[in-house]
């Protein structure tokens, strides 16, 4: 049995010993969980991306983020181009730093993920999961 709560925790109960394992996340709370196997849970929610939780020899741990969130590599501008960008930013926004105004979300989903479902494999042994979000997107993730 596993459940999540609004204090950004995931609790996994070991039914044989009635011992809970509580994992505290450093991100926004999860909304939905899916057991993909006996040792892996996928959860997603307010943070816009799915994350795995894995049971290893030392118990449950926070796994990997399925959405890498790799943005394009930004090259540093120098010289006259940097001066032009600074002037253009001041004219358009009234601020000196154009990077402060860039708030692009670098995840596949642009809103709360409200559902995680198995999409490939069999129940209890999924190798592909799908997530749906309030932004209207359905995204497939390979595990």
C-alpha positions as CSV (number, residue, x, y, z in Angstrom):
1,X,0.0,0.0,0.0
2,X,1.3,3.5,-0.9
3,X,-0.2,6.9,-0.6
4,X,0.9,10.5,-1.0
5,X,-0.1,13.6,1.0
6,X,0.0,17.4,0.6
7,X,3.1,17.8,2.7
8,X,5.2,16.4,-0.2
9,X,5.6,12.9,1.3
10,X,5.1,9.4,0.0
11,X,4.3,6.7,2.5
12,X,4.8,3.0,1.6
13,X,3.4,0.5,4.0
14,X,5.0,-2.9,4.3
15,X,1.9,-5.1,4.9
16,X,4.0,-8.0,6.3
17,X,5.5,-6.0,9.1
18,X,3.1,-3.0,9.3
19,X,6.1,-0.7,9.0
20,X,5.7,2.6,7.1
21,X,8.5,4.1,5.0
22,X,8.0,7.9,4.6
23,X,9.9,9.7,1.8
24,X,10.0,13.4,2.0
25,X,10.2,15.1,-1.4
26,X,12.0,18.4,-2.1
27,X,9.4,19.4,-4.7
28,X,5.7,20.0,-4.9
29,X,3.2,17.3,-3.8
30,X,2.2,14.3,-5.9
31,X,-1.4,13.7,-7.0
32,X,-1.4,10.2,-8.4
33,X,0.7,7.0,-8.0
34,X,1.0,3.8,-10.0
35,X,2.7,0.6,-9.0
36,X,4.6,-0.4,-12.2
37,X,6.2,-3.4,-10.5
38,X,6.7,-4.8,-7.0
39,X,9.8,-2.6,-6.6
40,X,8.9,0.6,-8.5
41,X,6.2,3.3,-8.1
42,X,5.7,6.2,-10.5
43,X,4.1,9.3,-9.1
44,X,3.3,12.7,-10.5
45,X,1.3,15.8,-9.6
46,X,1.9,19.5,-8.9
47,X,5.5,19.4,-10.1
48,X,4.5,18.8,-13.8
49,X,6.6,15.7,-14.2
50,X,6.6,12.0,-13.2
51,X,9.1,10.6,-10.8
52,X,10.0,7.0,-9.9
53,X,10.4,5.5,-6.4
54,X,12.5,2.4,-6.2
55,X,12.8,-0.3,-3.5
56,X,16.4,-1.4,-3.1
57,X,18.2,-3.5,-0.6
58,X,18.1,-0.6,1.9
59,X,14.4,0.1,1.4
60,X,12.5,2.7,-0.6
61,X,14.3,5.6,-2.2
62,X,13.4,8.5,-4.5
63,X,14.3,7.5,-8.0
64,X,14.8,9.4,-11.2
65,X,12.8,12.2,-12.8
66,X,11.3,10.8,-16.0
67,X,11.3,14.3,-17.6
68,X,14.9,15.3,-17.9
69,X,14.1,19.0,-18.0
70,X,17.1,19.7,-20.2
71,X,16.7,23.1,-21.7
72,X,18.7,24.3,-24.7
73,X,22.3,25.2,-24.0
74,X,22.6,28.9,-23.5
75,X,25.6,30.6,-25.0
76,X,26.9,33.6,-23.2
77,X,26.9,36.7,-25.4
78,X,29.7,39.2,-25.2
79,X,30.7,42.4,-26.8
80,X,28.3,44.4,-29.0
81,X,25.7,41.7,-29.1
82,X,25.4,41.7,-25.2
83,X,25.1,45.5,-25.2
84,X,22.4,45.3,-27.9
85,X,20.5,42.6,-25.9
86,X,20.7,44.7,-22.7
87,X,19.4,47.8,-24.5
88,X,16.6,45.9,-26.2
89,X,15.5,44.4,-22.9
90,X,15.4,47.8,-21.3
91,X,13.3,49.2,-24.1
92,X,10.8,46.3,-24.2
93,X,10.5,45.5,-20.5
94,X,12.0,48.3,-18.5
95,X,14.6,46.1,-16.9
96,X,18.3,45.5,-17.5
97,X,18.3,41.7,-17.4
98,X,16.5,39.8,-20.1
99,X,17.0,36.5,-18.3
100,X,14.8,37.6,-15.3
101,X,11.8,37.8,-17.6
102,X,12.3,34.3,-19.1
103,X,9.9,32.0,-17.3
104,X,9.6,29.2,-19.8
105,X,8.6,25.9,-18.3
106,X,11.0,23.2,-19.4
107,X,8.8,20.1,-18.7
108,X,6.7,18.2,-21.1
109,X,3.5,19.1,-19.2
110,X,2.7,22.7,-18.5
111,X,0.2,22.1,-15.7
112,X,-0.7,19.7,-12.9
113,X,-0.4,16.0,-13.8
114,X,-3.6,14.5,-12.6
115,X,-3.3,10.9,-13.8
116,X,-0.6,8.2,-14.2
117,X,-1.6,5.0,-16.0
118,X,0.1,1.9,-17.4
119,X,0.5,2.1,-21.2
120,X,2.9,-0.8,-22.1
121,X,3.5,-4.2,-20.6
122,X,1.1,-5.9,-18.2
123,X,-0.4,-4.9,-14.9
124,X,2.3,-5.3,-12.2
125,X,5.0,-5.2,-14.9
126,X,4.6,-2.0,-16.9
127,X,7.6,-0.7,-19.0
128,X,5.7,2.3,-20.4
129,X,3.5,4.7,-18.4
130,X,1.3,7.6,-19.6
131,X,0.5,10.8,-17.8
132,X,-2.3,13.2,-18.5
133,X,-2.4,16.8,-17.4
134,X,-4.7,19.8,-17.0
135,X,-2.8,21.3,-20.0
136,X,-4.6,18.7,-22.2
137,X,-1.5,16.6,-23.1
138,X,-1.1,12.9,-22.9
139,X,2.6,11.9,-22.7
140,X,4.2,8.4,-22.8
141,X,7.2,7.6,-20.7
142,X,9.6,4.6,-21.1
143,X,10.8,3.2,-17.8
